[in-house]
Amino acid sequence: MKSSATNPFTQAAGLGLIAGMRTFIAPAVISHMYSRHPSKKLRKSKLDFLQTITTSKIFKVLAAGELIGDKLPTAPNRTAAPGLIGRALSGAVAGAAVYRVAGKNMVVGSLIGSAAAVASTFGCFFLRKALAKTKIIPDALVGGIEDALAISAGIAIARTV
């Protein structure tokens, strides 16, 4: 029996949660893994682009830029339409990829990843706002903790792919 960590539902939901925290970490994780360990099930699919080293590098650069940009006072609100749509799409792509590799329906995987990303977007947004109001933890530190959670969760999921 597979552990829950290797279950495609758990992977898709986890990647969606990560996408809700940081848009580009979820596709960076998936692209990193599948560019180094290509899956025959992704070949000749719309997700084959995730298996290239170039795509992996692009997502990593975008993820690094997002980690920096999130701390700036000019960072856009994650719940505004562009940010929310980007996070939902990120979760959808990651979820679809793990479902396709598992031999399951990509649409189901994309819906799971997308729904988890939207839930995480709002959950993290409201948690961060609540913590900022307490003034106990500076907002930049909360953002750094969120970064660490997203990165460590991504590493953990990558080990199961």
For each residue, the residues with C-beta under 8 A, 3 or more apart:
1:
2: 6 7
3: 6 7
4: 7 10
5: 10 11 156 157 160
6: 2 3 10 11 160
7: 2 3 4 10 11
8: 11 12 98 99 101 102 104 109
9: 12 13 112
10: 4 5 6 7 13 14
11: 5 6 7 8 14 15 95 98 157 160 161
12: 8 9 15 16 91 94 95 98 99 109 112 113 116
13: 9 10 16 17 95 112 113 116
14: 10 11 17 18 116 153 156 157
15: 11 12 18 19 26 29 30 91 94 95 98 113 116 154 157
16: 12 13 19 20 26 91 94 95 112 113 114 115 116 117 119 120
17: 13 14 20 21 116 117 119 120 153
18: 14 15 21 22 25 26 29 94 120 150 153 154 157
19: 15 16 22 23 25 26 27 87 88 90 91 94 113 116 117 120
20: 16 17 87 91 116 117 118 119 120 121 122 123 124
21: 17 18 25 120 121 124 146 149 150
22: 18 19 25 26 63 66 67 70 146 147 150
23: 19 26 62 66 83 86 87 90
24: 27 28 59 62 63 65 66 90
25: 18 19 21 22 28 29 63 66 150 151 154
26: 15 16 18 19 22 23 29 30 90 91 93 94 113 117 154
27: 19 24 30 31 50 59 90 93 94
28: 24 25 31 32 56 59 60 62 63 154
29: 15 18 25 26 32 33 94 154 155 157 158
30: 15 26 27 33 34 50 93 94 97 98 161
31: 27 28 34 35 50 51 52 55 56 59
32: 28 29 35 36 56 59 60 158
33: 29 30 36 37 158 161
34: 30 31 37 38 39 42 50 51 97 101 161
35: 31 32 38 50 51 52 53 55 56
36: 32 33 56
37: 33 34 161
38: 34 35 42 43 51
39: 34 42 43 51 100 101
40: 43
41: 45 100 101 103
42: 34 38 39 45 47 48 50 51 97 100 101
43: 38 39 40 48 51
44: 48
45: 41 42 48 100 106
46: 49
47: 42 50 93 96 97 100 106
48: 42 43 44 45 51
49: 46 52 55
50: 27 30 31 34 35 42 47 55 93 97
51: 31 34 35 38 39 42 43 48 55
52: 31 35 49 55 56
53: 35 56 57
54: 57 58
55: 31 35 49 50 51 52 58 59
56: 28 31 32 35 36 52 53 59 60
57: 53 54 60 61
58: 54 55 61 62
59: 24 27 28 31 32 55 56 62 63
60: 28 32 56 57 63 64
61: 57 58 64 65
62: 23 24 28 58 59 65 66
63: 22 24 25 28 59 60 66 67
64: 60 61 67 68
65: 24 61 62 68 69
66: 22 23 24 25 62 63 69 70
67: 22 63 64 70 71 147
68: 64 65 71 72
69: 65 66 72 75
70: 22 66 67 75 143 147
71: 67 68 75 140 143 144
72: 68 69 75
73:
74:
75: 69 70 71 72
76: 80 82 83
77: 80 83 125
78: 83 84 87 121 124 125
79: 83 84 121 122 125
80: 76 77 83 84
81: 84 85
82: 76 85 86
83: 23 76 77 78 79 80 86 87 121
84: 78 79 80 81 87 88 118 121
85: 81 82 88 89
86: 23 82 83 89 90
87: 19 20 23 78 83 84 90 91 117 118 120 121
88: 19 84 85 91 92 114 117 118 121
89: 85 86 92 93 114
90: 19 23 24 26 27 86 87 93 94 113 117
91: 12 15 16 19 20 26 87 88 94 95 113 114 115 116 117 118
92: 88 89 95 96 110 111 113 114 117
93: 26 27 30 47 50 89 90 96 97 110 113
94: 12 15 16 18 19 26 27 29 30 90 91 97 98 113
95: 11 12 13 15 16 91 92 98 99 109 110 111 112 113 114 116
96: 47 92 93 99 100 106 107 109 110 113
97: 30 34 42 47 50 93 94 100 101 106 109
98: 8 11 12 15 30 94 95 101 102 109 161
99: 8 12 95 96 102 104 105 106 108 109 110 112
100: 39 41 42 45 47 96 97 103 104 106 109
101: 8 34 39 41 42 97 98 161
102: 8 98 99
103: 41 100
104: 8 99 100 108 109
105: 99 108 109
106: 45 47 96 97 99 100 109 110
107: 96 110 111
108: 99 104 105 111 112
109: 8 12 95 96 97 98 99 100 104 105 106 112 113
110: 92 93 95 96 99 106 107 113 114
111: 92 95 107 108 114 115
112: 9 12 13 16 95 99 108 109 115 116
113: 12 13 15 16 19 26 90 91 92 93 94 95 96 109 110 116 117
114: 16 88 89 91 92 95 110 111 117 118
115: 16 91 111 112 118 119
116: 12 13 14 15 16 17 19 20 91 95 112 113 119 120
117: 16 17 19 20 26 87 88 90 91 92 113 114 120 121
118: 20 84 87 88 91 114 115 121 122
119: 16 17 20 115 116 122 123
120: 16 17 18 19 20 21 87 116 117 123 124
121: 20 21 78 79 83 84 87 88 117 118 124 125
122: 20 79 118 119 125 126
123: 20 119 120 126 127
124: 20 21 78 120 121 127 128 146
125: 77 78 79 121 122 128 129
126: 122 123 129 130
127: 123 124 130 131
128: 124 125 131 132 139 142 143 146
129: 125 126 132 133
130: 126 127 133 134
131: 127 128 134 136 137 139 142
132: 128 129 135 139 142
133: 129 130
134: 130 131 137
135: 132
136: 131
137: 131 134 141 142
138: 141 142
139: 128 131 132 142 143
140: 71 143 144
141: 137 138 144 145
142: 128 131 132 137 138 139 145 146
143: 70 71 128 139 140 146 147
144: 71 140 141 147 148
145: 141 142 148 149
146: 21 22 124 128 142 143 149 150
147: 22 67 70 143 144 150 151
148: 144 145 151 152
149: 21 145 146 152 153
150: 18 21 22 25 146 147 153 154
151: 25 147 148 154 155
152: 148 149 155 156
153: 14 17 18 149 150 156 157
154: 15 18 25 26 28 29 150 151 157 158
155: 29 151 152 158 159
156: 5 14 152 153 159 160
157: 5 11 14 15 18 29 153 154 160 161
158: 29 32 33 154 155 161
159: 155 156
160: 5 6 11 156 157
161: 11 30 33 34 37 98 101 157 158
